[in-house]
């Protein structure tokens, strides 16, 4: 069933989406994949770009390691270039900041706890950023995009996000609704190591 839907998704060699089955709804575009929701269901299909299909296998392996942890989506099927998983409804932390939905200390502690559970399985949670952490409509935390959780290097992104939350976001003077252009500019500077106190 899923393979037929995946086969309907046409991506050219420039990673542009050309066509897909009408029973799918495009809900996300990342650095290496498109994500579709199966309309009228609670499942999503993540289909990787032609030059990134190797990530599908890696992500599937990591998700299998996390099956007992409720903070991560369950997976149902994997293939050479796709992963079928739970559809996560809600706002990413990036969405929360642009909409003015407050990210509380309790949310930060729960994300910390989720990542500690992943670490306890022998993984090394990495590439943790505002767009791969969700807060659901019932205020639950969910994490996605786990392909880099087996890398060996020390990733400080989550530590730096917590630091920014503590030093700036939770202060009364800091905006709780932040323009997306500002967040993207900060991310650009951060990735290039141009924010001295928050070097990778």
QUIZI-V714528 format. One record per pair of residues at least 24 apart in sequence whose ideal C-beta (glycine too) atoms are under 8 Angstrom apart, sorted by the first residue. I is the first residue (numbers start at 1). GAP is how many residues later the second one is. D is the distance in whole Angstrom. If there is no record, write none. Layout:
i-><I;I>
gap-><GAP;GAP>
d-><D;D>
This chain:
i-><2;2;2;2;2;2;3;5;5;5;6;6;6;6;6;9;9;9;11;11;11;13;15;15;15;27;30;32;37;38;41;42;42;43;43;43;43;43;44;44;44;44;44;44;45;45;45;46;46;46;46;47;47;48;48;50;53;53;55;56;56;56;56;58;58;59;59;59;59;61;62;62;62;62;62;63;65;65;65;65;66;66;66;66;69;69;69;69;71;71;71;71;71;71;72;72;72;72;72;72;73;73;88;88;88;88;89;89;90;90;90;90;90;90;91;91;92;92;92;92;92;93;93;93;93;93;94;94;94;94;96;97;97;97;97;97;98;98;98;98;98;99;100;100;101;102;103;103;103;105;107;107;108;108;110;111;111;111;112;112;114;114;115;115;118;118;123;123;124;124;124;124;124;125;125;125;126;126;126;126;127;127;128;128;128;128;129;129;129;130;130;130;155;156;156;157;160;160;160;163;163;164>
gap-><43;74;75;77;80;82;76;31;33;40;39;41;73;75;76;25;27;38;36;38;39;37;34;35;36;60;115;115;50;49;46;44;45;33;41;42;43;44;29;40;41;42;43;44;37;38;39;36;37;38;39;34;35;33;34;31;27;28;92;24;25;26;27;89;92;24;86;87;88;89;61;84;85;87;88;83;56;57;58;84;52;55;57;80;45;48;49;52;39;43;46;70;71;72;42;46;70;71;72;74;69;71;46;48;54;56;47;48;44;45;46;47;50;52;43;44;38;39;40;41;42;37;38;40;41;42;36;37;86;89;39;33;79;80;81;86;79;80;81;82;85;78;76;77;34;74;32;62;66;65;28;34;54;57;31;30;32;47;46;50;27;29;28;43;28;31;26;27;25;26;27;28;31;24;30;33;25;27;29;31;28;30;27;29;30;33;28;32;58;31;53;57;45;43;44;43;30;38;40;34;35;34>
d-><6;8;5;7;7;5;6;8;7;6;6;6;6;7;5;7;7;5;7;6;6;6;4;7;7;8;7;8;5;8;7;6;5;7;6;7;7;6;8;7;6;7;4;8;6;8;5;6;5;8;7;6;5;5;7;8;6;4;5;7;5;6;6;5;7;6;8;6;4;8;7;4;7;5;6;6;5;8;6;8;6;7;8;7;7;5;7;8;8;4;7;6;6;6;8;8;7;6;7;7;7;6;5;7;5;6;6;6;4;5;4;6;8;7;7;6;6;5;7;6;6;4;8;5;8;7;4;5;8;6;6;7;8;7;5;6;7;6;7;5;7;7;5;3;7;6;7;7;7;7;6;6;6;6;5;5;7;8;8;7;6;6;8;6;8;6;4;6;6;7;6;7;7;5;7;7;5;7;4;7;6;7;7;5;4;7;6;7;8;7;7;8;8;8;6;7;7;5;8;8;7;7>
